[in-house]
Each structure stands twice: as structure tokens, then as C-alpha cells.
Amino acid sequence: MTTLDLRENVQLAPFTSWRVGGPARYFAEPRSIDEVKALLQWARSENVPFFVIGRGSNLLISDEGFAGLVIRLADKFGAVSLENGRLTAQAGCSTMTAVKAAAQAGWGGVEFLSTIPGTLGGTVVMNAGAHQSSMADILESATSLMPDGSVITEGVADLGYRYRHSNLRERGAVVLEAVIRLEPRSPEAVQQEILMLSKWRRERQPQALSAGSVFTNPSMASAGKLIEDAGLKGETLGRAQVSTVHANFIVNLGGAQAAEINALITRVQERIHARHGLWLHPEVRGVGLEVGHAEARHDPTQPSA
Ligand SMILES: Cc1cc2nc3c(=O)[nH]c(=O)nc-3n(C[C@H](O)[C@H](O)[C@H](O)COP(=O)(O)OP(=O)(O)OC[C@H]3O[C@@H](n4cnc5c(N)ncnc54)[C@H](O)[C@@H]3O)c2cc1C
């Protein structure tokens, strides 16, 4: 029988890129599929809600924390291997680790991942992307633990991919493993591309604590441009601020509360709605809270989260 390595009342802020959020009632960092299974079985038998996180780079966690079990699939669940131009990694493998492991063996084509902080699991679920590529373009298959306890491997066509969306969350899937297709590429070429992309980011995006883009882009415009044109760059609420560098980022100036960030998200949505009659849709996910304005969550013109 698998023993449960459960901790209690663990502060979640250090596990997020915004560095905000209260404690998890229960917290675990499993190392194997059997441990993940055992944790979910325990949560179900104890009637404890659970939430899976990766590196927390797309999360707004409530100041009150999460009154259930947080399962962190990151560093301790990050084994990676390569064979025949395929990279197979546990969900907790970081995007940068995957790119570097591929490069060392003479493979690439996935360099855009290096600029997206997070785990492969989070990136598969979010269909994260940058520089005209997204996870849907490079993923071959994902293996998930389903709510009925089965472990299934699905091809990319089964995952309902569209812009920053997969069907994995609505199906309650816990992603365990991803297989990514690679292209032959020299380590030097990969390294050069990583440096170029990271320079591009540094020049255009804030280096302060953030969760990347707060809103998805509406079909007709970039969210950042709409926010900037509304004069909201630099808008500040408590210790949260609409970045002066990139208006679709909200930065933690140091000591921000989740409630402040969430109120600023709502304020931005209201201003854009008043100007353009559309609700910006949050890309960031809430834990223990609902992100942004209630009407935006029910806006039929926006893609569902
Ligand atoms: C500076 C910065 C820049 C960014 N730039 C980009 C960008 O260019 N493009 C982009 O798309 N995103 C960007 N992001 C957002 C973020 O990096 C991505 O969404 C990333 O893929 C999230 O991965 P994560 O492991 O941190 O997931 P988390 O933030 O921990 O979780 C995100 C969601 O995935 C779920 N999840 C995580 N792991 C699993 C799993 N194993 N099984 C099931 N569900 C899981 C969580 O429940 C949650 O719903 C940026 C963030 C930052 C801080």
C-alpha cells in the first residue's frame, strides 16, 4: 500500500509566480503515479476537494487559501527521457528542462516553450503558447488519470484544443505524462534561439512578479492594446499594478494580496466593458476564488475557460 506524504496548512504563495495566496489545508508533492492515485483516492474517501498545480505561473490563489488538498506536480514529478525524436516527460517537468534535455541530445523545434514558465502538465492543460506556436502544435499524446481512476493516453486530436483551451480541465483529468515531437537541431542553434526569445521578452514584458498575460485576447484585438488605450497602464490598487511595460500583465509590487489583484482585474474588465461593450476573459485560473467580474464569466461571446 502506498503511504501518503501529506502536509497540513502549507502556505501556497511561494509556489506561485505572483507570490500570493494563503495556505492549503492539505498539501502533497507526489513522486509517482501510484502516489497521485493514492492521494486522489484519499481525497474522495474523505470528501476533501482537490486541486492540481504545476509551477503556479498562471494561478491566482485566494488569500484564505484552499480548504482542501493541493497536489503539486512539479520538480518531484519531472522525469524526462528521449527516444527517436520523441520527448517523454512526467507532467511536472519544467518547460525549460524539456527544451534543454532535447537540445543536449541534438533535438529542438520546441524552443518557444523556454519562454513560458511552468510545467509540461500546466502547459498541456492551458494549451500555452507563444511566438505563433502552442502546445497543440508539438504534443503527440498526453497520459491522464481520470476521475474514475483509469489512466488513459490520448492523442492531441482528443484534447479539444483551441486558443488557450483544452478539454482536460472540464473532464477532471490529472495529466501525468506528455509526449512531444521534436526536430533535429544542433544544441548551438537551440541555445541561440532561447537567447533571442528571452531578449525579446525582456524588452517587451515586465520582469516583476506576474502571472503572464492576465486576459486572453478577444478575437478582434489584443487585450494589452485595449487596456493601454483605455489609459490603464500603471493603474494601481494596493500593491497590485497594471504593468507600465505591458498592459496585459498585472504585477505584484511586493506584498500584494490576491484580493487586490482580483479587484484590479475586475476594474480593468469594467473599464473595457464600458468603452467597448465586451468583457475581457481571464486567462489566469482562480484557486479558492472566482477571477474577475461575474458577468465576464457568463459572457456567451467569450470562449469558455
Ligand atoms: C512571466 C510569465 C510569462 C508567461 N508567458 C506566457 C506565454 O507566453 N504564453 C502562455 O500561454 N502562458 C504564459 N504564461 C502563463 C503560464 O506560464 C502558462 O499558463 C503555463 O503553462 C502554466 O504552467 P504551470 O505549470 O505553472 O501551471 P499552473 O499555473 O500551476 O496551473 C495552470 C492550470 O493548469 C492546471 N494544471 C497544472 N498542472 C496540471 C496537471 N498535471 N494536471 C491537470 N491540471 C494541471 C491547474 O489546475 C490550473 O488550472 C506566463 C506566465 C508568466 C509568469
The ligand as an SDF file (V2000), in Angstrom:
LIG
                    3D

 53 58  0  0  0  0  0  0  0  0999 V2000
    6.3020   35.8280  -16.8340 C   0  0  0  0  0  0  0  0  0  0  0  0
    5.2470   34.9020  -17.4000 C   0  0  0  0  0  0  0  0  0  0  0  0
    5.0950   34.7920  -18.7680 C   0  0  0  0  0  0  0  0  0  0  0  0
    4.1250   33.9560  -19.3100 C   0  0  0  0  0  0  0  0  0  0  0  0
    4.0150   33.8640  -20.6660 N   0  0  0  0  0  0  0  0  0  0  0  0
    3.1120   33.0310  -21.2120 C   0  0  0  0  0  0  0  0  0  0  0  0
    3.0070   32.8850  -22.6360 C   0  0  0  0  0  0  0  0  0  0  0  0
    3.7420   33.4790  -23.4060 O   0  0  0  0  0  0  0  0  0  0  0  0
    2.0650   32.0640  -23.1240 N   0  0  0  0  0  0  0  0  0  0  0  0
    1.2200   31.3580  -22.3100 C   0  0  0  0  0  0  0  0  0  0  0  0
    0.3730   30.6150  -22.8320 O   0  0  0  0  0  0  0  0  0  0  0  0
    1.2990   31.4570  -20.9640 N   0  0  0  0  0  0  0  0  0  0  0  0
    2.2240   32.2670  -20.3990 C   0  0  0  0  0  0  0  0  0  0  0  0
    2.3080   32.3790  -19.0340 N   0  0  0  0  0  0  0  0  0  0  0  0
    1.3820   31.5960  -18.1920 C   0  0  0  0  0  0  0  0  0  0  0  0
    1.9380   30.2220  -17.7380 C   0  0  0  0  0  0  0  0  0  0  0  0
    3.3280   30.2200  -17.8780 O   0  0  0  0  0  0  0  0  0  0  0  0
    1.3390   29.0660  -18.5350 C   0  0  0  0  0  0  0  0  0  0  0  0
   -0.0610   29.0500  -18.4550 O   0  0  0  0  0  0  0  0  0  0  0  0
    1.9060   27.7150  -18.0440 C   0  0  0  0  0  0  0  0  0  0  0  0
    1.6460   26.7270  -18.9990 O   0  0  0  0  0  0  0  0  0  0  0  0
    1.3180   27.2910  -16.7190 C   0  0  0  0  0  0  0  0  0  0  0  0
    2.0030   26.1480  -16.2510 O   0  0  0  0  0  0  0  0  0  0  0  0
    2.0780   25.8330  -14.6990 P   0  0  0  0  0  0  0  0  0  0  0  0
    2.7560   24.5440  -14.5110 O   0  0  0  0  0  0  0  0  0  0  0  0
    2.6620   26.9930  -13.9710 O   0  0  0  0  0  0  0  0  0  0  0  0
    0.5250   25.6810  -14.3500 O   0  0  0  0  0  0  0  0  0  0  0  0
   -0.2490   26.2460  -13.0790 P   0  0  0  0  0  0  0  0  0  0  0  0
   -0.2470   27.7330  -13.1430 O   0  0  0  0  0  0  0  0  0  0  0  0
    0.2490   25.6210  -11.8380 O   0  0  0  0  0  0  0  0  0  0  0  0
   -1.7300   25.7100  -13.4000 O   0  0  0  0  0  0  0  0  0  0  0  0
   -2.4480   26.2260  -14.5060 C   0  0  0  0  0  0  0  0  0  0  0  0
   -3.6870   25.3460  -14.7500 C   0  0  0  0  0  0  0  0  0  0  0  0
   -3.2530   24.0480  -15.1460 O   0  0  0  0  0  0  0  0  0  0  0  0
   -3.7560   23.0560  -14.2290 C   0  0  0  0  0  0  0  0  0  0  0  0
   -2.7000   22.0390  -14.1030 N   0  0  0  0  0  0  0  0  0  0  0  0
   -1.3760   22.2190  -13.8890 C   0  0  0  0  0  0  0  0  0  0  0  0
   -0.7370   21.0360  -13.9120 N   0  0  0  0  0  0  0  0  0  0  0  0
   -1.6750   20.0920  -14.1340 C   0  0  0  0  0  0  0  0  0  0  0  0
   -1.6500   18.6550  -14.2720 C   0  0  0  0  0  0  0  0  0  0  0  0
   -0.5110   17.9620  -14.2110 N   0  0  0  0  0  0  0  0  0  0  0  0
   -2.8240   18.0150  -14.5000 N   0  0  0  0  0  0  0  0  0  0  0  0
   -4.0060   18.7000  -14.5760 C   0  0  0  0  0  0  0  0  0  0  0  0
   -4.0870   20.0380  -14.4400 N   0  0  0  0  0  0  0  0  0  0  0  0
   -2.9350   20.7200  -14.2350 C   0  0  0  0  0  0  0  0  0  0  0  0
   -4.0600   23.7940  -12.9360 C   0  0  0  0  0  0  0  0  0  0  0  0
   -5.0670   23.1180  -12.2050 O   0  0  0  0  0  0  0  0  0  0  0  0
   -4.5390   25.1420  -13.4920 C   0  0  0  0  0  0  0  0  0  0  0  0
   -5.8890   25.0430  -13.9110 O   0  0  0  0  0  0  0  0  0  0  0  0
    3.2780   33.2030  -18.4560 C   0  0  0  0  0  0  0  0  0  0  0  0
    3.4410   33.2970  -17.0610 C   0  0  0  0  0  0  0  0  0  0  0  0
    4.4160   34.1290  -16.5370 C   0  0  0  0  0  0  0  0  0  0  0  0
    4.5960   34.1990  -15.0390 C   0  0  0  0  0  0  0  0  0  0  0  0
  1  2  1  0
  2  3  1  0
  2 52  2  0
  3  4  2  0
  4  5  1  0
  4 50  1  0
  5  6  2  0
  6  7  1  0
  6 13  1  0
  7  8  2  0
  7  9  1  0
  9 10  1  0
 10 11  2  0
 10 12  1  0
 12 13  2  0
 13 14  1  0
 14 15  1  0
 14 50  1  0
 15 16  1  0
 16 17  1  0
 16 18  1  0
 18 19  1  0
 18 20  1  0
 20 21  1  0
 20 22  1  0
 22 23  1  0
 23 24  1  0
 24 25  2  0
 24 26  1  0
 24 27  1  0
 27 28  1  0
 28 29  2  0
 28 30  1  0
 28 31  1  0
 31 32  1  0
 32 33  1  0
 33 34  1  0
 33 48  1  0
 34 35  1  0
 35 36  1  0
 35 46  1  0
 36 37  1  0
 36 45  1  0
 37 38  2  0
 38 39  1  0
 39 40  1  0
 39 45  2  0
 40 41  1  0
 40 42  2  0
 42 43  1  0
 43 44  2  0
 44 45  1  0
 46 47  1  0
 46 48  1  0
 48 49  1  0
 50 51  2  0
 51 52  1  0
 52 53  1  0
M  END
$$$$
